[in-house]
Amino acid sequence: MAQPSGLPTTIRELRASGWVSRSVNEEIRLNAVKRISAGEPLFTGVLGYEETVMPQLENALLAGHDVIFLGERGQAKTRMIRSLTNLLDEWMPVVAGSEINDDPYSPVSRHARDLVAQHGDDAPIEWVHRDARFGEKLATPDTSIADLIGEVDPIKVAEGRYLSDELTLHYGLVPRTNRGIFAINELPDLSERIQVGLLNVLEERDVQIRGYKIRLPLDVLLVASANPEDYTNRGRIITPLKDRFGSQIRTHYPLDAATEVEIVRQEARPPSVGDITVAVPPYLESVVATFSQLARSNSQVNQRSGVSVRLSVSNYEVMAANALRRGLRLGETYVVPRVCDLDAFAAASGGKIEVEALEDGREGQVLRELVKAAVLTVYRDVVRPELARDVVTAFEEGAIVTTGEDVPSVTQAALAEQIPALKPVLDGLLNGDTSAAATAAAVEFVLEGLHLSKRLNKDASAASGGTYRAR
């Protein structure tokens, strides 16, 4: 990103501008104070943490702590970590050509010290955008000291420098993030030897690379993430490094389906394509979210690996995609997902839910039961039982209804006219959308809810539908 014009270009001009050097913790702290005082969130795009995680994070930043987020997959840990850069000043001055963002007022690298010694206050400076002050590493067992701290650069040696010359060093990710934020994802996956090296850099400021002993007073905010299963006394992390973090913040999945629906609306890919509109009704959005909520409390689902919010996003997208495909085959330009489209969950859920008993067909059965439970839960929330009694009576008097992917919306919507008892129930589901597609979807949802409530029988068919009749 090109730096804006009009900024100081030398240390002399920088002093004249009144710029004051601050530690990265103090910089973040002051910017956080401004946001909190103005009633603004620390960052946008993270929902459901307003009363739980955010207050703890605000405390940690105001206290100047290094932070570790503990949580299962899909709990926005990485998003929060990357968003912390928004609390940095937009532009920061560094000594020109510095590899480790040297402070013009107190340079620490050999290059910067030599440049300032040679030119004094006329030494040139550059400006670094806050996005470039963030370093990140996914911890893996093969991560090396060279990756994080640095290594001797053979090319610089070949250029004629002595091995004893500090300028032969190639700095690693941590020094290059000096005066910024360094993040390590899945911290316990680092080998113990690397954990010790990281601790040495961040705590003692004493870097040793192949016999070099260089004191680099690095200024880094360390933020990490870990799965709670690994971050224990029995886990793969050394106690001194755990002690390095001032605050340990536990993240969580959305506490209710409504919050999960908000996240899905924010994250999911828009389902409409070209001239074809796909409109997902609120009750099916709730089914998607409730499916994930139920999976997180199901004893047959491995809870140690977690059930990510990405499951809800993927299920929403694949449900809408199945409805789109159905609409394309039936020649419809306005499409609303139906219960029959929920069968598409299997493809999106298979890799995101780990079923404990992996017998033949067991995983598919667990997923199907979760879908049924989600539909029944939402049905009971949105349909008043007294309104459904007359619908059941109509079936007891001989009504029979067949649904499925091959049934056009107009045909299925006509059931609302053929069975007048459906109309009062549908009024609470249509949400102002009286199109044939929306009516067809609501009819199928009501019939499926009555079946799962054991009020109607259903003969399943191969076309992702079935025939509903009286019990």
Secondary structure, 3 states (H helix, E strand, C coil): CCCCCCCCCEHHHHHHHCCCCCCHHHHHHHHHHHHHHCCCCCCCCCCCCCCCHHHHHHHHHHHCCCEEEECCCCCCHHHHHHHHHHHCCCEEEEECCCCCCCECCECCCHHHHHHHHHHHHHCEEEEEEHHHHEEEEECCCCCCHHHHCEEECHHHHHCCCCCCCHHHEEECHHHHCCCEEEEEECHHHCCHHHHHHHHHHHHHCEEEECCEEEECCCCEEEEEEECCCCCCCCCCCCHHHHHHCCEEEECCCCCCHHHHHHHHHHHCCCCCECCEEECCCHHHHHHHHHHHHHHCCCCCECCCCCCCHHHHHHHHHHHHHHHHHHHHHHCCCEECCCHHHHHHHHHHHCCCCCECCCCCCHHHHHHHHHHHHHHHHHHHHHCCHHHHHHHHHHHHCCCCEEECCCCCHHHHHCHHHHCCCHHHHHHHHHCCCCCHHHHHHHHHHHHHHHHHCCCEEEEECCCCCEEEEEC
